[in-house]
């Protein structure tokens, strides 16, 4: 499968620029996930379909938590996956656990309008 231009990996070093600064232009969804987390692996394809469906109106930043515990701690994440929506450098909402694509669409519509 071809990698989407709207989905990218980010780490502690790039978070400020790639997530917070970028969120000034458009919403950025941040997926905090882990390799060992089966709900994370279940959520990923649904998130990717939703983001690709928005064709760049919303970006998806993926953060592997084992390598970026400092960020997970900063946002007080208790479980994974946790997805946080940023817009204009502010957190607009978050959810945890695997969700279906239609649920994610409704959640985004609720938080962005």
C-alpha positions in Angstrom: 0.0 0.0 0.0 1.3 3.5 -0.9 2.0 5.8 2.0 -0.4 8.6 2.4 1.0 12.2 2.1 -1.4 13.1 5.0 0.0 10.6 7.5 3.4 10.8 9.0 5.5 9.5 12.0 6.6 12.1 14.6 8.8 12.0 17.7 9.5 14.3 20.6 12.0 16.3 18.5 9.5 17.0 15.7 6.3 17.4 17.8 6.4 21.2 18.2 6.8 21.9 14.5 5.0 18.9 12.9 2.0 18.9 15.2 1.6 22.1 17.1 2.8 24.5 14.5 1.1 22.6 11.7 -2.2 22.7 13.6 -2.3 26.5 13.1 -3.0 25.7 9.4 -5.2 22.6 9.7 -6.4 20.1 12.4 -3.8 17.4 13.3 -4.9 14.1 14.8 -2.2 12.5 16.9 -2.3 8.7 17.3 -0.3 7.6 20.3 0.3 3.9 19.6 2.5 0.9 20.5 3.7 -2.1 18.6 2.6 -4.5 21.3 -0.9 -3.0 21.6 -3.5 -5.0 19.6 -6.2 -2.2 19.8 -3.6 0.2 18.4 -3.1 -2.1 15.4 -6.9 -2.5 15.0 -7.5 1.3 15.1 -4.7 2.2 12.6 -6.5 1.2 9.3 -9.7 2.9 10.3 -7.8 6.1 11.2 -5.9 6.0 7.9 -9.1 5.5 5.9 -10.8 8.5 7.6 -7.7 10.7 7.1 -7.3 9.8 3.5 -11.0 10.4 2.9 -10.5 14.0 4.1 -7.7 14.5 1.4 -5.4 16.7 3.5 -8.0 18.7 5.4 -6.9 16.8 8.5 -3.4 15.4 9.1 -2.5 12.3 11.1 0.7 12.2 13.2 1.6 8.8 14.5 3.7 8.6 17.7 5.2 5.3 18.8 4.9 5.7 22.6 7.7 3.3 23.7 10.2 5.7 21.9 8.4 8.8 23.0 7.4 8.3 26.7 8.1 11.9 27.5 5.2 13.0 25.2 2.9 10.3 26.5 3.6 11.6 30.0 3.2 15.2 29.1 -0.3 14.5 27.8 -1.1 12.2 30.8 -2.0 9.2 28.6 -3.3 6.3 30.6 -3.8 3.7 27.9 -3.2 3.1 24.3 -4.2 3.9 21.7 -5.0 7.4 22.6 -5.9 9.9 19.8 -5.8 13.6 20.4 -7.1 16.3 18.1 -5.1 19.5 17.9 -6.2 22.7 16.1 -4.5 26.1 16.5 -2.2 24.6 19.0 -5.0 23.6 21.3 -6.3 20.1 22.3 -9.9 19.9 21.0 -10.6 16.4 22.3 -9.3 12.9 22.7 -10.4 9.3 22.7 -8.9 6.0 23.7 -9.3 2.5 22.3 -10.1 1.0 18.9 -13.0 2.7 17.1 -14.8 2.1 13.8 -14.3 4.6 11.0 -17.9 5.9 11.1 -17.4 6.6 14.9 -14.2 8.5 14.2 -15.9 10.6 11.4 -18.7 11.6 13.9 -16.2 12.4 16.6 -14.2 14.6 14.2 -17.4 16.4 13.0 -18.4 17.0 16.6 -15.0 18.5 17.6 -14.3 20.5 14.5 -17.7 22.3 14.0 
